[in-house]
Amino acid sequence: MSDLGQVDYLVIGGGPAGLQAGYFLGKSGRDYLVVEESDAPGAFFTRFPRHRTLISSNKVHTGWSDPELRLRVDWNSLLSDEGPLFTAYSPRYFPPADDMVRYLADFARTHELRIRFNTRVCRVGRSEGSLFVATDQHGNVVRARRIIVATGVSRPYVPPIEGAEEAEHYAEVSVDPAEFTDKRVLIVGRGNSAFETADNLIETAAVIHVAGPGSLKLAWRTHFVGHLRAVNNNFLDTYQLKSQNAVLDGDILRIARNPDGTYVVSVKFARVEEVVKDIPYDRVILATGFRFDASVFDDDCRPDLVVKDRFPRLTPAWESVNVPGLYFAGTITQSLDFRKSTNGFIHGFRYGVKALHRILERRYHGREWPHTVLPASAGAVTGAVVQRVNRTSALWQLFGFLGDAVLAGTDGRVRYCEEVPVAHLHEAAARGDFGDLASYFTVTLEYGADHDRVDPFDITVRRTPQQDTGGLDARYLHPVVRQFRPDGTGETVAQHHLTENLENEWDNPDVHVGPLRSFLASRLPAGNDLPAGAEPAAPPA
């Protein structure tokens, strides 16, 4: 046992989020250490997904030369000025998981990240001086002013079903289809892991049932990439086109294992009132996901949990609501936008970690959020907004969650800040963290209200002329500009939706630019518009 000293930031976990945090901390010259229980970065991807194919997009050929635009369709690369980019590791749109393992190792090595491997944190407590004290499996101790937890969801989630402990779990079940030949198989769960498992067994299993409560949600309709993806939904054809497979809509009440190892499962069907049926199976697999493991934290610094105790409960600054100085990064932060945006995935949380770093820089190191000062005119602000929405990857990926902020100060200055978490902006503006503001605007990319209730391929669904006005009910991704006052309520004073565009180009002078400029001219201080023909200022770099 030894004392490994003290750091300002201890990052627990050497996966994508931990490496991304280490990169930004190192770039700012901060005193940090990343600890990882395995002997290399990204150990999660040596085991998951079980069938070894990622479903995160890796689009190598885009026709774009702009690296910012290319990140819109590169869902695996971490952010850095120097690279490497994941697109150099595989040409496959859905690449092998082993390529992610190689990429993360190269990222850590390229940036010389300070990582201590083979270090499993077994206990986190507080010292009398309010420092965190982390103890590893060998009894070694690291003290830290602040902790960033980036461990991911490492513990299988077992739902509260009687007899669930008798079933096999996705994390451990065999992936050899031959072991399921002529078997009746039940897969409990309605997500990608469940359907990935079902798809693997289609050729060998006699009967496959996928079961779970609620309606099945398809990612192409909801725009949430954690819902069922098309790459995993071949199983639905075998159900709807009259094979022996089925999706059971209802609650699993009991899982009973027979002496011979087979099962009887009681299912309460949702579509038939009060009907419960006992169904025999040879194998039962839980594909019910994972949860954050908070067991290493002492009682005085154990974070509160939400969403069936699967994720830490966080403030809009990624900080535990009940443990000051305890921050989180990566997929365990998805409670902030649960099933709405992309904090649970690399292409989303890489920008979340960047924003968290900027929050930490301001809170503890006195650095302002990076910004550009604009002429206080509707023309200048319009120019900045239009150029940003046509290029940004961060707002594209963390849609509705991150926004650019246009800050109209009481001194008449206008500042443009990129990629601020909208909920955090409301709180920070009310506290005065962004200075004395007369008002502020958010610039986000969003899908329209109730977009997930409409089949986007049903051409009989039409909008009325009233719905088309100003793009207010545009169901596809489009820019939204809203005005707020710094009173902490987060209530919208005024808003403007830029009309959707099939190729996501919102720069038409009559359709996009002109209406936005008119909106801003009516909301910015009077007399602050540019004269006709004047050039707007360049947007932030």
VENRA-V950571 format. One record per run of one state. SS is the DSSP state (~ for helix, > for strand, _ for the rest). FROM is the first residue (numbers start at 1). LEN is the number of residues. If there is no record, write none. Layout:
ss = (SS & SS)
from = (FROM & FROM)
len = (LEN & LEN)
//
This chain:
ss = (_ & > & _ & ~ & _ & > & _ & ~ & _ & > & _ & > & _ & ~ & > & _ & ~ & _ & > & ~ & _ & > & _ & > & _ & > & _ & > & _ & > & _ & > & _ & ~ & _ & > & _ & ~ & _ & > & _ & ~ & _ & > & _ & > & ~ & _ & > & _ & ~ & _ & ~ & _ & > & _ & > & _ & > & _ & > & _ & > & _ & > & _ & ~ & _ & > & _ & > & _ & > & _ & > & _ & > & _ & ~ & _ & ~ & _ & > & _ & ~ & _ & ~ & _ & > & _ & > & ~ & _ & > & _ & ~ & _ & ~ & _ & > & _ & > & _ & ~ & _)
from = (1 & 3 & 13 & 16 & 28 & 32 & 36 & 43 & 47 & 53 & 54 & 58 & 59 & 67 & 74 & 75 & 86 & 89 & 96 & 97 & 111 & 115 & 117 & 121 & 127 & 132 & 137 & 141 & 150 & 155 & 157 & 162 & 163 & 164 & 167 & 168 & 170 & 177 & 181 & 184 & 189 & 192 & 202 & 207 & 213 & 218 & 219 & 223 & 228 & 229 & 230 & 233 & 234 & 241 & 246 & 258 & 263 & 270 & 276 & 282 & 283 & 287 & 290 & 292 & 297 & 298 & 299 & 302 & 305 & 307 & 311 & 313 & 314 & 315 & 319 & 321 & 326 & 329 & 331 & 338 & 346 & 366 & 371 & 375 & 378 & 390 & 394 & 398 & 402 & 410 & 414 & 422 & 432 & 437 & 447 & 451 & 454 & 465 & 472 & 478 & 485 & 494 & 498 & 509 & 524)
len = (2 & 10 & 3 & 12 & 4 & 4 & 7 & 4 & 6 & 1 & 4 & 1 & 8 & 7 & 1 & 11 & 3 & 7 & 1 & 14 & 4 & 2 & 4 & 6 & 5 & 5 & 4 & 9 & 5 & 2 & 5 & 1 & 1 & 3 & 1 & 2 & 7 & 4 & 3 & 5 & 3 & 10 & 5 & 6 & 5 & 1 & 4 & 5 & 1 & 1 & 3 & 1 & 7 & 5 & 12 & 5 & 7 & 6 & 6 & 1 & 4 & 3 & 2 & 5 & 1 & 1 & 3 & 3 & 2 & 4 & 2 & 1 & 1 & 4 & 2 & 5 & 3 & 2 & 7 & 8 & 20 & 5 & 4 & 3 & 12 & 4 & 4 & 4 & 8 & 4 & 8 & 10 & 5 & 10 & 4 & 3 & 11 & 7 & 6 & 7 & 9 & 4 & 11 & 15 & 18)
//
